[in-house]
């Protein structure tokens, strides 16, 4: 656990304010259930002292990327990769809207790097301008099977010890190849990577689909304990997933109910993870 609360780059309340209301001002496919669990994930990384950069493959207008940026601490940086059309950069409107949304949330050019390119051109373990010390990375780019497998490998190679991958569109009927790729990724037993939480969709497919959080084995039990504590009201069950035991599944019958990681919760979590 961190001895002190790291200083947030955009202030301690910025992430919560965005998660509760500001996110609605940015177009995109990120549902309230995913927001609640990813918000918990950011708090848990603070609690466990996990530091590093944040990144996303496939940012669209930045609905999730803004959230990742607002979780950053001083000294951290955000990396965005998106083609914005084919050939890269052909969709200028999406590119401009992405930058406008960042600026509106006080995320300035010195806080992030944007690579308008195909993720196939990236080198495993490194983002453009980064040493590869990534703690949060969202994979939401090309949804073809081979592309998803490639991006998962790229993301895993970029993670630091406590890093987590947010894999999007699992079980999305529009993109069955994503589900195929994620299962294949785990069938191959990808080193020390394993599922740590499944987030069910809580809205129509056009507003987002299920997400899978993937982390390193050494941190998996700590994250699972944290999610079970902070998101306990939306915990449906813990079951095996893709051959890995005890993966918490979060389901949202109504609006999600997230508990804050306050002093009381921190004491409980410290005891559980001791």
PLY file of the C-alpha trace (Angstrom):
ply
format ascii 1.0
element vertex 274
property float x
property float y
property float z
element edge 273
property int vertex1
property int vertex2
end_header
0.00 0.00 0.00
1.12 3.54 -0.73
2.38 5.43 2.33
0.99 8.71 1.00
-1.71 9.60 -1.48
0.10 10.64 -4.69
-0.69 14.11 -5.96
-3.18 14.03 -8.80
-2.25 15.93 -11.93
-5.76 17.37 -12.30
-6.75 17.44 -8.63
-8.25 14.81 -6.38
-11.88 15.43 -7.38
-11.48 15.58 -11.18
-11.88 11.86 -11.86
-14.97 11.51 -9.68
-16.62 14.59 -11.17
-16.06 13.26 -14.68
-17.28 9.77 -13.81
-20.45 11.12 -12.19
-21.42 13.74 -14.77
-18.74 15.01 -17.14
-18.54 11.77 -19.10
-21.99 12.48 -20.53
-20.57 15.44 -22.45
-18.28 13.19 -24.52
-19.73 10.95 -27.22
-18.65 7.35 -27.14
-19.32 3.79 -26.06
-18.59 3.67 -22.34
-21.41 2.61 -20.06
-22.01 3.51 -16.43
-21.17 0.02 -15.16
-17.75 0.10 -16.76
-17.20 3.64 -15.50
-17.86 2.58 -11.90
-15.43 -0.36 -11.97
-12.70 1.56 -13.84
-13.07 4.36 -11.29
-12.47 1.76 -8.59
-9.48 0.47 -10.53
-7.88 3.92 -10.50
-8.45 4.21 -6.75
-7.00 0.75 -6.16
-3.86 1.62 -8.09
-3.44 4.66 -5.84
-3.93 2.46 -2.79
-1.47 -0.21 -3.97
1.09 2.40 -5.04
0.99 1.44 -8.73
2.34 4.31 -10.82
3.04 4.73 -14.51
1.61 6.05 -17.74
-1.85 5.43 -19.24
-2.68 4.55 -22.83
-5.45 3.61 -25.22
-5.58 2.01 -28.65
-8.71 3.33 -30.39
-9.77 6.55 -28.67
-12.61 7.83 -30.94
-13.78 11.07 -29.24
-11.96 10.30 -26.00
-14.73 9.26 -23.62
-12.55 6.69 -21.83
-9.25 8.37 -22.63
-10.30 11.52 -20.75
-11.10 9.33 -17.73
-7.69 7.68 -17.90
-6.01 11.09 -18.14
-7.89 12.42 -15.11
-6.56 9.47 -13.09
-2.96 10.52 -13.76
-0.53 11.75 -11.15
2.24 14.26 -11.62
5.08 12.84 -13.70
2.78 10.47 -15.61
1.77 10.79 -19.26
-1.03 9.57 -21.52
-0.60 7.93 -24.94
-3.35 7.73 -27.55
-3.24 5.66 -30.73
-5.97 5.91 -33.38
-6.05 5.80 -37.17
-8.91 8.33 -37.41
-9.90 6.87 -40.76
-8.25 4.95 -43.53
-5.76 6.12 -44.64
-4.69 7.35 -41.17
-5.95 10.86 -40.50
-8.65 10.78 -43.17
-11.43 11.47 -40.63
-10.44 14.97 -39.56
-13.73 15.61 -37.75
-13.17 12.78 -35.23
-9.55 13.84 -34.77
-10.55 17.45 -34.07
-13.38 16.45 -31.73
-11.00 14.24 -29.75
-8.58 17.12 -29.22
-11.44 19.52 -28.39
-12.78 17.14 -25.72
-9.34 16.88 -24.12
-8.94 20.67 -24.09
-12.40 21.13 -22.58
-11.32 18.94 -19.66
-8.06 20.89 -19.21
-5.93 18.10 -20.68
-3.25 20.03 -22.54
-0.79 18.91 -25.26
2.00 18.61 -22.67
-0.02 15.91 -20.89
-0.39 13.43 -23.75
1.02 12.08 -27.00
-1.25 11.27 -29.94
-0.11 8.84 -32.62
-2.35 8.94 -35.70
-1.28 5.56 -37.02
-2.12 1.86 -37.18
-1.15 0.03 -33.98
0.63 -2.51 -36.19
3.38 0.08 -36.59
4.06 0.20 -32.83
6.92 -1.70 -31.24
5.97 -4.14 -28.47
6.83 -2.76 -25.04
6.96 0.85 -26.20
4.43 3.54 -27.00
5.50 6.53 -29.10
7.69 8.57 -26.74
7.22 6.19 -23.78
9.61 3.87 -21.99
6.81 1.32 -21.74
5.99 1.92 -18.07
2.20 1.68 -18.49
-0.23 0.98 -15.63
-3.54 1.33 -17.49
-4.10 0.53 -21.15
-7.39 0.21 -23.02
-7.54 -2.03 -26.10
-10.36 -0.85 -28.37
-8.85 -0.62 -31.84
-9.16 -2.86 -34.87
-11.72 -5.55 -33.92
-10.51 -8.26 -36.28
-9.23 -11.39 -34.54
-5.56 -11.07 -35.52
-5.57 -7.35 -34.71
-7.03 -7.91 -31.23
-4.43 -10.59 -30.50
-1.68 -8.26 -31.67
-2.96 -5.35 -29.59
-3.32 -7.51 -26.47
0.28 -8.64 -26.87
1.38 -5.04 -27.39
-0.52 -3.92 -24.29
0.82 -6.75 -22.11
4.40 -6.03 -23.19
3.90 -2.38 -22.19
2.56 -3.02 -18.68
4.51 -2.52 -15.50
4.18 -4.86 -12.51
0.77 -3.65 -11.35
-0.57 -2.68 -14.76
-4.02 -3.59 -16.07
-5.44 -4.03 -19.58
-9.03 -2.93 -20.24
-10.18 -5.14 -23.13
-13.33 -3.83 -24.80
-16.30 -5.39 -26.60
-16.19 -8.89 -25.16
-19.42 -10.73 -26.13
-20.46 -7.86 -28.37
-22.64 -9.50 -31.06
-21.48 -6.91 -33.56
-17.85 -8.05 -33.15
-17.70 -11.81 -32.41
-14.06 -11.82 -33.52
-13.13 -9.88 -30.36
-14.49 -12.65 -28.14
-12.76 -15.24 -30.31
-9.45 -13.42 -29.94
-9.72 -12.97 -26.16
-10.41 -16.65 -25.59
-7.55 -17.59 -27.90
-5.27 -15.23 -26.00
-5.97 -17.09 -22.76
-5.93 -20.56 -24.29
-2.30 -19.88 -25.15
-1.62 -19.10 -21.45
0.01 -15.68 -21.92
2.74 -15.81 -19.28
1.73 -14.08 -16.06
-1.40 -12.37 -17.44
-4.85 -13.42 -16.21
-8.44 -12.11 -16.00
-9.16 -10.07 -12.87
-12.72 -8.85 -13.47
-15.54 -9.14 -15.98
-17.78 -6.07 -16.41
-21.15 -6.84 -17.99
-22.77 -4.43 -20.40
-25.62 -2.45 -18.83
-27.12 -0.84 -21.88
-27.77 -1.39 -25.57
-24.89 -2.61 -27.70
-24.62 0.73 -29.47
-23.58 2.36 -26.19
-20.88 -0.14 -25.33
-20.43 -3.79 -24.49
-18.76 -5.90 -21.83
-15.18 -5.29 -20.76
-12.58 -7.63 -19.33
-9.85 -6.41 -16.98
-6.58 -8.32 -17.34
-3.66 -8.03 -14.94
-0.52 -9.77 -13.78
-0.83 -12.83 -11.58
1.15 -11.26 -8.72
-1.44 -8.45 -8.45
-4.59 -10.35 -9.45
-5.73 -11.35 -5.96
-5.29 -7.81 -4.66
-7.34 -6.30 -7.46
-10.05 -8.93 -7.08
-10.32 -8.20 -3.37
-10.55 -4.48 -4.06
-13.25 -4.83 -6.70
-15.28 -7.17 -4.50
-15.13 -4.60 -1.71
-15.74 -1.35 -3.61
-18.23 -2.73 -6.14
-19.85 -5.34 -3.89
-23.41 -4.16 -4.59
-22.98 -5.00 -8.28
-21.07 -8.26 -7.79
-23.11 -11.01 -9.43
-20.84 -13.98 -8.71
-17.24 -15.19 -8.86
-16.65 -17.95 -11.35
-14.02 -19.36 -13.68
-13.35 -17.55 -16.94
-11.28 -18.94 -19.81
-9.78 -21.51 -17.45
-8.86 -19.07 -14.67
-10.59 -19.42 -11.30
-12.45 -16.90 -9.16
-13.01 -14.04 -11.60
-15.54 -11.54 -10.19
-18.41 -10.81 -12.57
-20.13 -7.45 -12.20
-23.69 -7.08 -13.43
-25.84 -3.94 -13.29
-29.60 -4.34 -13.03
-29.91 -0.60 -12.44
-27.46 2.26 -12.04
-24.15 1.02 -10.59
-23.43 1.46 -6.92
-19.76 2.09 -6.21
-18.39 2.51 -2.69
-15.61 5.08 -2.14
-12.17 3.98 -1.06
-12.34 6.04 2.11
-10.45 5.46 5.36
-12.86 2.76 6.55
-12.70 0.86 3.26
-8.92 1.29 3.12
-8.56 -0.31 6.55
-10.68 -3.29 5.47
-8.77 -3.67 2.21
-5.42 -3.43 3.98
-6.49 -6.22 6.32
-7.75 -8.42 3.46
-4.63 -8.00 1.34
-2.08 -8.13 4.16
0 1
1 2
2 3
3 4
4 5
5 6
6 7
7 8
8 9
9 10
10 11
11 12
12 13
13 14
14 15
15 16
16 17
17 18
18 19
19 20
20 21
21 22
22 23
23 24
24 25
25 26
26 27
27 28
28 29
29 30
30 31
31 32
32 33
33 34
34 35
35 36
36 37
37 38
38 39
39 40
40 41
41 42
42 43
43 44
44 45
45 46
46 47
47 48
48 49
49 50
50 51
51 52
52 53
53 54
54 55
55 56
56 57
57 58
58 59
59 60
60 61
61 62
62 63
63 64
64 65
65 66
66 67
67 68
68 69
69 70
70 71
71 72
72 73
73 74
74 75
75 76
76 77
77 78
78 79
79 80
80 81
81 82
82 83
83 84
84 85
85 86
86 87
87 88
88 89
89 90
90 91
91 92
92 93
93 94
94 95
95 96
96 97
97 98
98 99
99 100
100 101
101 102
102 103
103 104
104 105
105 106
106 107
107 108
108 109
109 110
110 111
111 112
112 113
113 114
114 115
115 116
116 117
117 118
118 119
119 120
120 121
121 122
122 123
123 124
124 125
125 126
126 127
127 128
128 129
129 130
130 131
131 132
132 133
133 134
134 135
135 136
136 137
137 138
138 139
139 140
140 141
141 142
142 143
143 144
144 145
145 146
146 147
147 148
148 149
149 150
150 151
151 152
152 153
153 154
154 155
155 156
156 157
157 158
158 159
159 160
160 161
161 162
162 163
163 164
164 165
165 166
166 167
167 168
168 169
169 170
170 171
171 172
172 173
173 174
174 175
175 176
176 177
177 178
178 179
179 180
180 181
181 182
182 183
183 184
184 185
185 186
186 187
187 188
188 189
189 190
190 191
191 192
192 193
193 194
194 195
195 196
196 197
197 198
198 199
199 200
200 201
201 202
202 203
203 204
204 205
205 206
206 207
207 208
208 209
209 210
210 211
211 212
212 213
213 214
214 215
215 216
216 217
217 218
218 219
219 220
220 221
221 222
222 223
223 224
224 225
225 226
226 227
227 228
228 229
229 230
230 231
231 232
232 233
233 234
234 235
235 236
236 237
237 238
238 239
239 240
240 241
241 242
242 243
243 244
244 245
245 246
246 247
247 248
248 249
249 250
250 251
251 252
252 253
253 254
254 255
255 256
256 257
257 258
258 259
259 260
260 261
261 262
262 263
263 264
264 265
265 266
266 267
267 268
268 269
269 270
270 271
271 272
272 273
